[in-house]
């Protein structure tokens, strides 16, 4: 028992080296890093401006496509993502996220208002326009695969050989952290595996900046799961944007410590095309787009497990409000002018009538 405890501790400690600078290296992270953790060298800094994730699940196999937009002065970085089974990793299609955004775009409707507001004449005061708003056999497999994919050095790892994993870490210049090791224990206990990715651009002196090439990770799974537990390491508010392609509408079983997940789109795609078809196939599929905020990331207590719900369609509606006009003239001005004209006419009529009465001679 003592030897088993020691081995488990070594596994957790070595694995967590991939998270060495999760808190110290990220510059104001704002997006939930479902990937696990973004780390870099001690003297460099990297921040994740945005993470986009699209998931396809057919009941047996799950594919996650992830893209990051980063900033900072890091010339190399790496991240780790826990997965329940052995994973295949390839490059993703950057056009996928634009295609999903187009499919889930809000419906725009115009709504008129009658009375002028502060940005309308005569209240604008000439200010101008306002701004728009699987377990390893024998328990001893370490590095089970390694590929070079564009700017990525991808290693597929197990949690059962700390020595092999430690060698990988040392070869890539990462130092061992001295805290937060317990965050990986649930994954080790469940015998999950790991996808470790090192971003190493060909131009070594150029910092990582902007949108990175998406990565596509595929693994067997009898349920739709999105790893989120490691996001509890963040120190600032987190936001998760997740697009799901499946047979039916999918929603998280629980908020896992965040605000209630908001569905921003739900609808059937009868004929998937382009990058969406490349991910989900050309058969009809249901697209669900979720957004969830985590005001206190430390309260995240699990990974997201999603369940099938009723296929209720939903699309956001954005109202573009404008001042009601008639032939280009504000309706309130026309109404006011008409009212003034009526009052003026009535005043004239009553005045004339009164004058006529005064002129009528009285009877003898």
N, C-alpha and C positions, 0 to 999 in steps of 0.2 A: 504493500500500500504506500509505503514511504517513497519507493522508487517511482511509482506511478504519479504520485503528487509532484515529485521533483521534475519528472518529464513534462507534465502538464504545465508546470510553471515556466519551464524553459520554452515550451511551445508558445505560450501566451506572450512571454517577454520578447522572443525573437520576432514573432508576427507583428507585435506592436511597434517594432522599429520602423515599419513602413509608415507609422503614424507619428514619427518622431517630432515633426514640427507642425502638427495639425493646428494647434492653437498659436504657437509662436510665429508661424510663417504666413498664415493667411492674413491678408489685409482687408479688413472690414467685409467678411463674407456676408452675402445677402441671400444666397440661394441654397436650398437644402441639397447637400451633397449626398445623394442616394448612392453614389459610387463608393462611398466609404470615406476616403480621406485624400486630400491633395497635399503632398509634401514636397519639400525642396531642400537644398543644402542650407546649412546654418547661416551662412553669410548672405543668402539671397531671400527674396520675398516674392510671393505670388498671391494674387487674390482672384477669386471666382466671381465675376460680375453676374453671370447667368449660367444656369444649367438647364438644358432642354432634354427631355427623355420621352421616347415613344416606345410602347410595349405592344408586342403581338403575342397572343396566347391562344392555342387551338385545343386546349384541354390536356395536351401531353407535352408540348414543347413551348418554351417561352423564349422570346427574343427581345432584348433591350438595346435600343439605339440611343447613345448619349452623345451630347455635344456641349462643350464648355466654351465660354467666352472669358478670357483671363486678362489680367494686367499685372504689372510689377517688373522687377528687374531680373527674375530668374531665367537662366539660360537652359536649365534642365529641371524637370519636375517629375513626380510620379504619383500615382494613386492606386489604391487597392479596393477591390469590390468583392465581398463575400458572395458566393453562389452555392445553392444547395447540391448541385451535381457538377460533373465534369463539363467544362464549357469550351465552345469553339469561339474564336475571336477573329473578326475580319473588319475591314474598314466599312463604314456606313456611307449612305448617300446624303450629302449635305442638302439636297433638294427636298428631302422627306419632310423637314420641318416647315418649309414654305408651303408645301402641298397640304399639310394638315392645317396650317393656319388659314389657308384659303377655304378649305372645306368647313372649318368651324368659325368662320368670320361672323361677327354679329350682324344682325339685320338692321339696316339704318332706316328710320322713319322720320318724316318731317312733322313737326308739331308747331302750330302757329300760336302766338299770344297777341292780345289786343293792345293793352296799355304799354307805353314805352318803358324800358328799363334803364339802368344806369349807363349802359353803353350805347343807348339810342338817343337821338336828338329829342328833346333839347338838353338832356342830362349829360351827354358825353363831353361837353365843354371843349370840343375840338381835340380830344386826346388821341384820336386815331384808333386803329384796330387793336383790340386786345389780343394777347397770345392765345393760340389754341391749346385749347386744353386736350456524389457517391463515395464511399469510403475507399481508401487506398488499400490494395491487396497486401496483406501481411503487416500493414500499419507502418511502412517504412519508405513510401514514395515521397520524394521532395519536389523537385522540378519536373513536372510531367510533360512540359512542352514549352518551347520558346520560339517566337517568330519575330521577324522585322516587318512591320506594316507601315509603310510610309515613314512618318516621323516618330513612330511608336516602336519601342522594344517591349514586347509582350511576353510575360512569363506566367504560365499556369501552374499553380502551386497547391500542395496539400499542407495540412497542419500537423503532419505526423513525423516530420524529419526536421527538427530545428537546426541541425548542423547545415543541411543543404540550403535551407532558407537563409540562414545566417551568412553563408558564403555569398549568396546573391546580393544581400544587403551590403556587405563590405565591398564587394566588387563595384558597387554603384555609389559608394561614398556616403551612405547614410549612417548617422550615429544613433546609438541606442537611447531611447527616452527613459526617464525615471519616474513616470507617473501614468495613470489612466490605463494600465495594462488590463484591468478587469473587463473593459468594454468588449474585448474579443472573446471572453470566456464562453458566452452562449453559442457562438459559432463553432468553437472547438468542441464543445460538449455535443453538439449536433453533427459533428464531423462534416461540416461544410468545407468546400474548397475555396480557392481565391484566385482572382485574376489581378495580377500586379502589372501595371503599365508604366514604363519610363518614357517620358517625352524627351527625345533627343534629336532636335532638328539638325539637318546637315550643316547649316550655318551656325557653328557653335557659339559665336560671339554675339548673336542676335537674341535679345530677350524674347521670351514667349509673350505674345500679345495678340489680342483679338480672338476671333472664333477659330477653334481648333477643329481638325478633321474629326467627324463623328466616328465612334467605335461601335461595332455591332457584336453583341455577346449573346450566344445561344446556348441553352442548356435544357435538359429534361426537367419537367416539373408538373406534378399532378394538381397544383394550385397556382394561382397567379400571385407571385410574391414580388414586392419591390423593396430591396434592402434599404433601411432608413436608420437603424439603431445608432450607427456611428455618427450621425448628424448631431447627436446629443453633445458632442464635443465642442460644437460651435459656441461662441460667446455672444453673438448678436442674433437678432431676429432672423428666422429662415423662412423661405417661401418655396414650396414645391409646385411645379407645373408638370403635369403628367398626362400624356395622351395614350389611350388604351384602345387597341383594335382587337376585338374578340367577337364571338358569336352573338353576344348579348351585351346590354349595358352593364358595366362593372363599377362597383363602388367599394371603398374600404370598409372592412368589418368594424373598425373602431378608429377614433381620431389619434390614437397612440401618443397622446400627450399634447396635441396641437389643437387649434381651432377646428370646428366642424368643416370637413372638406366641402368645397363649393363646386358644383357641376356647372361649368361654363358652356358646355355643348354636349348634346346627346342626339345621335341620329344614325340612321341606316345608310350605308354607302352601297348602293346597288351595283355599281360598276367601278370598282377601284381601278385607278389608272396610274401610270408612271411610278414614282417612288413608293407610293402607298401599295400598289399591286406587287411591287418587288418585295415588300415586307410581308404583306398579309395574303397575297394571292389575288386572283381575279374574281373569286366568288364573293357574293354579298357579305358585308361585315358591318358590325356596329362600332361606331367611333364614340368614345366617351372622353371628354377633356376635363381634367380636375385641377383645381388650385386649392392649396391649403397653406395656411400661415402657422408658424410656430413661434409665438412671442417669447417663449422660454424653452430653448432647445434642450436644456438639461432635463426637461420633463418627458422627452421622447423615451419610451420604454419598450419598443418592439419594432419589428419591420412591418411594413404594410402588407396585409393579406387581403386581396380583393375578392368580392363575391358577386354572383349574378343577381341582378334585380330586374324589375319590370322594364321593358324597352320603351319607357316614356320619352318621347322626343322633347328636346329643349334647345332653344337658340336664344342667346342674349339679344335684346333690342336696344339700340342706341337712338335716342330721340335728338334730332337736330332742330333746335328751336329757332324760329325766325319771327320777326315782327310782321303781323298780318298787313298786307298791302293790297290796294286795288289800282291796277294800271301803274304800279310803281309808287303810288302815294300811300303813306301809312293810313290804315283804315280809321284810326282814332282821329286823325286830322280831318278826314272827310266827314266823319260822324260829328265832330265838334263844329265843323263849318256848316253842316246841314242843320244842326241844332241851333246855331247862331242865326242862320238864315230864317228858320222857322220862328224863332223868338222875335227877330227883327220884323218879319212880315206880320206877325200877330200884333206887335206893338203898333205898327203903322195902321193896321186894320182897326184896332181899338181906338186909336187917336182920331182917325177920320170919322169913325162912328160917333164918338163923343162930340166932335165939332159939329157934325150935322144935327145932332139933337139940340144943341144950343142955338142953332140958327132957325129952327122951326118956330114960327110965331104962335103965341098962345091964343086960344079962342076968345072972341069978344064976349 
